[in-house]
Amino acid sequence: QTRAMANTRGVVLGLVVALFSIIIFNTLTYRSLQVSLSHEERDHAHSYNLYTNKQLATRLSKAINIETISHEDRSKTDYAKFKELHRYLEATFPKCHSYLEREVVNEYSLLFTWRGQDRSLLPVMLAAHLDVVPPTADLDDVGADPRKNFSGWDHQPFSGDVDDEFIWGRGSMDDKLSVMGIMEAVENLLGEHHKPQRTVYIAFGHDEEIGGDHGAKKISELLQSRGVKLSLVLDEGLPILVGMFPGVSQPVASVGAAEKGFLTLELTVRAKGGHSSMPPAHSAIGILSQAIVNIENNPMPLSPDSALQLLDWVGREGPWWMRIVFSNMWLFKHPLLYALQKLPTFNALLRTTTAVTVIQGGVKANVLPTQARVIINHRIAPGNTVEQVIAHDRAAINNPEVEIRVLESLDPAPVSPSSSREFKTVQRATLQVFQDVLVVPGVMLANTDTRHYWSLTPNIFRFLPQAQTKDDLARFHGYNERISIDNYAKIVAFYYHLISL
């Protein structure tokens, strides 16, 4: 018996030693995936040099002044403003309009073509959008004048105010800084007689904020009709995240290699109605309420692959404890996911989310409703599909009295490979300007014009290197949108280097 116990202890000890050996080996061989730059790249032998930071800010400011608002009700959109922005771009970037082919697509979108020297190479596309969201969330409903004074804004939304530190106004973060930044970089390169090896397309849609069906979609259809295939599409997207990853001191430049899909459902329950003095056991509102509770209490299973790739890349740069965890996911994956899904930010990365956004039912205190209705919005994680989410909700509701209707839907985007030359090109261009950041593949939670470019290339990335803290994120589509003057100048330099590579 004593010998058997000794043998057991020996086996246990051996397993513990083997376990720790594997953990230590994996940790020690857990290498960085960041690219290395040459001395020339790091020393900025060539970089943007046409205008000062303050001059760049002033030129962006004038674009912000032009109120290119997209309204859900397209009849409210002032399309003359888009023509005004076209004229401003033409006057501000004369070389771009002299040396590049310019096409107006579907009246208000723009497509520039800069022919490359080597026609055997697949072209690249830099994309952005000309439109902005209304200054307030209720503008579409009330038809307010966008030039009036809006409470909640420290600087009025189309003032384009430039102070000692920031450029203020709608479009300073989303997305006129991309439009102007790309054009500034190209104008500078043309002045230096730069000739790209690859053809460069520059695509500016005019209705991204309401789906892009009249802008980017038409640009894509035009390119497809010409048989164009692309090496890379880079559109607006994720920022440089500052102070958002515990244990990681460096800012994290998250390049959207994946983009969530969406599904908006309408659930309706119909009933006979009548006087509230003789109610049924469950009214239409009661039945619908139970359906809502069932859906919220039964979230979609985790679909974490894209999020785990992000964490893997970040974990390689973290402190020792983070490297131990992320280099040994075979051991720590399930407890890690259990903990992360409790945090709203990470939960949104890890699974298809559910948001109950609109509810209607009942008209009078003593009248039973004949109908109750709710709108549910899902953001679909890579790895899930629209059909899977519908089936999941139907099973969770488990009540034929609840009608389910799809209002709009889009499957998640194909995931672009972070091992590709194109991703490494974005990495290098970023590190040439922002040398202290980590560049990692991320997941875009919102939707962009890239949905219309899926058929053109497998390499679609969503990234705009504006440094953002957690507090800054509320400025997107919110009040007090702004970009620092220094950051905007670096964005111009980023596009300069990207086109030069």
N, C-alpha and C positions, 0 to 999 in steps of 0.2 A: 504493500500500500504506500509506504514511504517512497519507494522507488517510483511508483506511478505518479505520485504527487510531484516528485522532483522532475519527472519527465514532462508533466503538464506545465510546471513553472518554466521549464526550459523552452517549451514550444511557445508559450505566451511571450516570454522575453524575446525570443527570436522574431516573433511577429511584430512586436513593438519596435525592435531595432530595425527591422525591414521597413516598417511604416515610416519611421523617422528618417531613414536613409532615403526613401523615395521622395519624401517631402523636401528634404534638404537638397537633394540632387535637382529636383524640378525647380526649386527656388534659385539655385546658383546658375542654372542654365536658362533662366527666364530673361531673354534679351530684349532690348529696346527695338521698336519697329520704326523709329524716327529715321529719316534720311539724313545723310551727311552732305554738307555743302562744300564745294571747292573754296579755296581761299579767295578766288576772284568773286565768287557769288557773295561770300560773307563781307568782303570789303567794298561791295557796291561799286565795282569798276564802272558800271553803267547803270544809271537810274534816272527816274523822272526829274526834269530840271527846268521846265518851261515857265511855271508860275510859282510865286511864293505861296505859302500856306494860306495867308490872308486873302490873296487874290483868288485862289481856288475856292475859298469859302464864299466870297462875294459872288462868284459865277454860279455856284450851287444855289445861293440865296435867291437869285433872280429866277431860277427854274422853279423853286418852291413857291414864288409869288403867283405862278400861273395855276389856277384852281382846276386841275384836271381830275375832278371827282367822278368816280363811277358809282352810279345808283343802281340798286336792285331793280327798280323800275327804270328801264333804259330811257323812257321818254323824258325823264327828269335830268338826264345827263346833258351838259352843255358841251357839245362836240366842237364848238368854235374854239374852246380853250385848248383842245388837242392840236388844232391847226396853229394856234398861237405858239404852243410849245415847239412844234415843228419849225416854225420860223425862227424861234430863239436858238434852237440847235444849229440851224443853218448859218445864222449870223455869228454864232459863237465859235463854231468849228469849221472854218472855211476850207481847210485842207481836207478834212474828212469828206466834205461834200464835193470837193474837186477831184480827189484821187480814188475814192471808193464809189462803187456802184450803189446808188440809193433807189429803193423801191418803196412806194407807199402801198401797203397791203390792206385791202378792205377799208380804204379811206383814211384810217387813223393810226394804224400800226406802221412800223418802219422796219425795213430789212436792208442792211448794208452788207456789201460783199467786198472784201479785200483779197484780191487774187494772189495766191501764193506762187512761188517760183517752181515748186515741184508738184505738178498736178497729179502725180502718182500717190501722193500722201493724202489720207482722208482729212477733210477740213475739221476745224473746231468751231463751236458756236459759243459766244458770250451772250447771255440773255438777261433781260431786265424788263420792267414794265413802266409805262408812262403815267398810269392812273394811280390815284390814292383813294383811301376810304374817306367818308365824310368826317368832319371835325368832331361830331358827336354821334353817339349811337342812334339817336332818335331823329337824325336829320332827314332820313328817307321818309319818315312818317309825317313830320311836320312841315317839310318843304322849306326849311329855314334858309335864309340868305347866308352863304358861306363867308361873306365879307363882314358880317356883323360881329360884335364882340361876344366871345364865348366865355362864360364863367368856367373855371377849372384850368384855363390856360394861363400860364405866367407870361407867355409871349403868344400873340394871336396866331392861329394855325397857318395862315398864309403870309405872315409878316416876313418870314425869312430872316428874322433878326440875327445879326452876328455880333456877339459880344466878345470879350477877351478870351473866352474859352470855347464857346459852343455856337453851332449853327442851329437855329430853332425853326420848327414848322413841320407841317404834314408833308411827308416825303423825304425828310432828312434821315430817316431810318428805313423807310419802306415806300418807294424804292428809287426815288430820283437820285440818291447818292450813287446807285449803281449805274444808272443811265449816264449821269454826268461823269462819273469816275472812269467808265470805259471810254467815253469820247475824249476825255482829257488825255488819257494814256495814248490813244491812237493818234491824236493830234500831235503830241510830242514826238512819237516815233516817226510819223510822216515828216516832221521837220528835220529829223536826223537821217532821212532817206533810208529808213529801215524797210526791208522787203522781207515779209514772212516766208518761211519755207512752205508752210501749209496755207491754204486759203482760210481766211477768218470770216465767219458770218457774225454779224451783230444784229440781234433780234429784239425789238422793243414792242411788246404787245400793248394794247390800250385798254384791256378790260380784265386784267388778271384778278382784280379784287372781286369780280362777280363770275369767275369761272374760266375766262379766257377763250370762250367759244367763238367770239368774233375777231379775236386778235391772234394770239399764239396758235390757235387751232388752224387759222387760215394761213399763217406763215408756214406751219408744218405741212399743210396740204400742198402749198406751192412748191416747197422743197421736194416733197415726195413725188410730185408730178414731173420733176426734173431728174428724178432718180438719184437724188443726193443722199449719201450716207455720211455719217460724221464719226470722227474719232472721239469727240468729247463735247458734252454740253455742260456749261457752268452757268447756273442761274442763282438768283437770290436764295438765301436759306439761313442756315444756322450761323450764329455769331461766334466770337471768341468769348468763352465763358470765364469770368474772373471770380475766383473764390467760391466756386460751386461744387467742387469735388473735395470732400474731407480728406485730409492727409496729403493732398497734392498742392504744392505751393505755386506751381506754374499755371498761368492761364491755359485753358484748353480750347484749341481751335477745332470745333466739331464740324466736320464736313459731311453733309447729309448724303450718305450712300444709299439710304433707304428713305421711303416716304410712306406714311400711313395712308390707307384708303379711308373712305367714309361711307356711312349708310344712315339715311334719315328715314325713319318709319313713322307712320301715322297709325295709332291704335284707336279704334272706335267701338263703342258699345251702344247699341240702340235698345230702347225700352218703350213700353206703352205710355208711360207718363201717368198723369192723374193728380188727384189732390193729395197733399202730404199727410192728411189725416188717416189715410188707408194705404200705407206704404208696403211694398213687397219686402221679403227678407233682405234682399240686396238690390239697391238701386243701380242705375247705370253707372253712377259715380263710384259706388261701392265696388262693383265688379271691376271697373277700370283701375281703381286704386289697388286692388289685390294683384292685378296684372303687373302694375308698376312695381309693387313690392317684390313680386316674384322675380322680375327681371333684375332689380337692383340687388337682391339677395343671392343671385346666381350669375356672377360675372363669368365672362368667357375664360377658359383656362389660359394659363400663361403661354405666351409665344415669344420667348426671350432671346432668340438667337442673335438678332441684330443688336439688341441692347447689351448682350454679353460680349459681343465683339468690341463695342465701345469700351466697356469696363476692362476688357483684357488689354487693350492698347494703353489705357490710362494706368491700369495696375502695374504694368511693366516699368512705369516711371515713379511709382509711389514708394513709400517707406517700406521697411523690411516686412512688417506685418501684412501689408497689402500685397506684397510680392508673394508671400507664403500662401495667402488665400487664393489669389488669382492664378498662380502657377499650379495649383492643386485643386482644380474645380471638380475633378472626379470625386473628391472627398467633401468639399465645402459648398458645392453648387446648391444643393437643396436648402440648407440652413440660410445661405446667403439670399436666395430668392425669397424665402419666407420673410426675412427681415426687410428686404428692399421693397416688396410690394405693399408694405405698411406705410411707405412714404409716397405721398401723391405724385411727386415729380417722377420718381422711378417707376411707380405703378403704371403711369402713362406710357413709359418706354417699354414696359415688359408685356403688356397685354392690350387687347382690344378694350377700349373704355366705353362706358355707357353714361349718357347725360340726359336726364329728363328736362326738356327746355321750355315746352309750352303745354299748358293744360286749359281746357275749356269744358264747361258743363253747368247747366242750370241757369235759370233766368229770374227766379223769384223764390222767396223763402218758403212759400206754402205750395209750390208746384213741383211735382216730381219731374226730373229732366227726361226728355225723350232721347237724348243723346249726350254722350260724354266723349271727349276726344283728347288725346295727348300726342305730343311729338317727342320722339326719342332719337337722339343723335349718337351714333357710334363712330369712333375713330378706330379703323381696323388695322391691327398690327400686321407687319410682314409675317407671312406664314399662315394667316387666316384669309378667308374669302368672304365676299358678300353673302353667298349662298349658305356658308357655314353659320354666319351670324344670324341670318333669318331663321334657319332651322333651330339654332340654339334658343332664340327668343320664343319661338313657337312652342318648343318643348317646355320652357320655363313657365310660360303663361298657362299652358295646358287647359285651355277653356275655349271651346268653339264659339262662344258668344262674343269673343273679342276679335274683331276684324283687323287684319294686318295689311297695310298698304305701303308699298315702297314709294317714297317721294323722290329720292335721288340716291345714287350710289356710285362708288368707284372702288375697284379692287386696289389693294396696295401696289405701289410701283415695284417693278423688278429691282432686286438689290444689285447695285453696281459693285464690281469687285475692287476691294481695297488693295489687292495685290497688283493691280494694273499699272502700266506706265502712265496712264492718264491721271490716276490718283496721286502717284508720286510726283507728277508735274505740278499739281495743285499744292502738294506738300512743300516742294522746293520753292515755289513762288511765294508761299506764305512765310516760310522761314527766312527768305531773303529780306523781308521787311519787318517781321515780328520774330526776332531771333530767340526770344525767351519762351515761346509757346510750345505746347505739344499739339501736333496735328493728328487727329484721330478720326476714324469713320463714325458717323452718328446717324440718328434716326430723326427725320423731319416729321414733327407731329401735325403741322398744318399742311395745306396743299398749295402747290405752286403751278406755274405755267408748264413745268416739265412734264405734266401728265400728257401733254399734246406731242411730246417729242420722243416718246418711248420707242417708236418704230425706227427712229433715225440712228440710234446708237445704244449699245449696252452700258456705256460709260456716261452716266448722268449724275452730276454732283451739285448739291445745293449748299452754297456757302457764300457768306459776305463777311469779311473780317472786320466787323465793328465790335470793339470790346464792350461787353455788357456785364454788369453785376446783376444780382437777383432783383434789385429794386428797379433797374433799368428795363427789365422785360415787360413791365406793365405799361411802358410808353408805346409799345407796338399797338397800333390801332387805338391807343388811349390818349390821355392828355400829355402835353409837354414833350412831344416827340423832339429829339435833338441828337446831334452827333458832335463830338468834339472836333475842333478845327484840326488838331494834330492827327486824330484818327482818320478823318476824311482824307487828308494828304497821304496817309499811309495806304488807304484803300486805292487811291489813284496809282501809287507806286506798285501796289500788288498787281493791278491789271497790267501795268507796264511790264513787269517782270514775267507775268504769265504769258503775255503775247510774245515776248522776246525768247522764251525757252523753246 
